[in-house]
Amino acid sequence: MGVVDAIRGAFSFLSARSQTEERIAQYVIREHHRGRPLAEILNDHYVTNRMTPDQVKRLLDRPEVIHELGDDLITDARLGI
Protein backbone atom coordinates (compact mmCIF):
# COMPACT_ATOMS: atom_id res chain seq x y z
CA MET A 1 0.00 0.00 0.00
CA GLY A 2 1.44 3.35 -0.99
CA VAL A 3 1.39 6.56 0.97
CA VAL A 4 -1.34 8.02 -1.25
CA ASP A 5 -3.55 4.97 -0.71
CA ALA A 6 -3.01 5.18 3.05
CA ILE A 7 -3.98 8.85 3.14
CA ARG A 8 -6.98 8.27 0.88
CA GLY A 9 -8.15 5.42 3.14
CA ALA A 10 -7.72 7.49 6.29
CA PHE A 11 -9.92 10.26 4.92
CA SER A 12 -12.46 8.14 3.04
CA PHE A 13 -15.21 9.22 5.44
CA LEU A 14 -15.03 12.74 3.95
CA SER A 15 -15.82 11.57 0.44
CA ALA A 16 -18.68 9.38 1.67
CA ARG A 17 -20.38 12.38 3.20
CA SER A 18 -19.97 14.50 0.09
CA GLN A 19 -21.27 11.66 -2.12
CA THR A 20 -24.39 11.40 0.02
CA GLU A 21 -24.91 15.15 -0.07
CA GLU A 22 -24.35 15.13 -3.83
CA ARG A 23 -27.00 12.43 -4.34
CA ILE A 24 -29.48 14.25 -2.11
CA ALA A 25 -28.81 17.55 -3.91
CA GLN A 26 -29.50 15.86 -7.26
CA TYR A 27 -32.66 14.29 -5.82
CA VAL A 28 -33.94 17.62 -4.47
CA ILE A 29 -33.30 19.37 -7.79
CA ARG A 30 -34.87 16.55 -9.83
CA GLU A 31 -37.99 16.38 -7.65
CA HIS A 32 -38.35 20.16 -7.72
CA HIS A 33 -38.21 20.11 -11.53
CA ARG A 34 -41.01 17.53 -11.44
CA GLY A 35 -43.14 20.16 -9.70
CA ARG A 36 -42.99 19.09 -6.06
CA PRO A 37 -42.80 21.75 -3.34
CA LEU A 38 -39.41 22.02 -1.62
CA ALA A 39 -40.86 21.56 1.88
CA GLU A 40 -42.43 18.27 0.79
CA ILE A 41 -39.16 17.08 -0.78
CA LEU A 42 -37.15 17.92 2.33
CA ASN A 43 -39.62 15.89 4.43
CA ASP A 44 -39.23 12.78 2.25
CA HIS A 45 -37.92 9.76 4.12
CA TYR A 46 -35.14 9.56 1.51
CA VAL A 47 -33.84 12.92 2.75
CA THR A 48 -34.67 12.70 6.46
CA ASN A 49 -33.16 9.23 6.83
CA ARG A 50 -29.86 10.31 5.32
CA MET A 51 -29.32 13.87 6.55
CA THR A 52 -29.56 15.78 9.81
CA PRO A 53 -31.25 19.20 9.88
CA ASP A 54 -27.79 20.81 9.92
CA GLN A 55 -26.80 18.87 6.81
CA VAL A 56 -30.02 19.97 5.09
CA LYS A 57 -29.15 23.58 5.91
CA ARG A 58 -25.72 23.02 4.39
CA LEU A 59 -27.39 21.45 1.35
CA LEU A 60 -29.46 24.59 0.89
CA ASP A 61 -26.23 26.62 0.80
CA ARG A 62 -24.86 24.70 -2.18
CA PRO A 63 -24.56 26.99 -5.22
CA GLU A 64 -26.09 24.49 -7.66
CA VAL A 65 -29.14 24.01 -5.42
CA ILE A 66 -29.62 27.76 -5.01
CA HIS A 67 -29.26 28.23 -8.77
CA GLU A 68 -31.79 25.52 -9.62
CA LEU A 69 -34.39 26.33 -6.98
CA GLY A 70 -34.02 30.10 -6.70
CA ASP A 71 -33.00 32.36 -3.84
CA ASP A 72 -36.54 33.09 -2.64
CA LEU A 73 -37.47 29.43 -2.34
CA ILE A 74 -34.23 28.62 -0.50
CA THR A 75 -34.79 31.50 1.95
CA ASP A 76 -38.31 30.27 2.71
CA ALA A 77 -37.05 26.73 3.25
CA ARG A 78 -34.29 27.89 5.62
CA LEU A 79 -36.87 29.70 7.73
CA GLY A 80 -38.92 26.52 7.96
CA ILE A 81 -36.06 24.31 9.18
Secondary structure as UniProt FT lines:
FT   HELIX           3..10
FT   HELIX           12..33
FT   TURN            34..35
FT   HELIX           38..42
FT   HELIX           45..48
FT   TURN            49..50
FT   HELIX           53..59
FT   TURN            60..61
FT   HELIX           63..69
FT   HELIX           71..80
//
